[in-house]
Every structure is written in structure tokens, then in C-alpha cells.
Amino acid sequence: MPRTKPKPQARGLAEGLRSERNACKFAMIEVSEKLGWSQSTLSRIETGLRNASAEEVSALLAIYQVTGARKETLVQMARDVDRPV
């Protein structure tokens, strides 16, 4: 079965999460180990191939120590990822 291209909302969330991880200078393996996830799960979230729940996004942002408006924006993006554009 061919892979579908991630929706724009998923790509935006993915880019935001990847940007926050890179700003903290964390490697994927470090973050995935802290959360008990596989590295491939985190990779798929950061490429938009797997939607992340609001809870998963909150867990990632807690590790990255992101708070305030930026956190709320990314969590809301996770909630809205499946809504039609």
C-alpha cells in the first residue's frame, strides 16, 4: 500500500516538534528513551507520518521544557490535525 503524504496540519506540527527538540539539542534516541518510545515512533511523529495525540505532544514538550503560548499552540495543533482544512 503506498504511503500517503502527510496533511499540512501534520507537517506543521511535525516541524514545530522537531524544531523544539533541535533547540534543546536532544538526540532522537535520548527523547525516545525518556518516554519509553521507539526511535521510529518519534521519527514518524517528526515527519508527520504518524499523528501525535495532545497527550504525546504534552509529554514531548515537558521534556523540551516548552511552556506558555508555544506549548498551547502545539497541543492545539495536535488536537486539530485531523480536522478538514
Secondary structure as UniProt FT lines:
FT   HELIX           8..24
FT   HELIX           28..35
FT   HELIX           39..47
FT   HELIX           54..64
FT   HELIX           68..80
FT   TURN            81..82
//
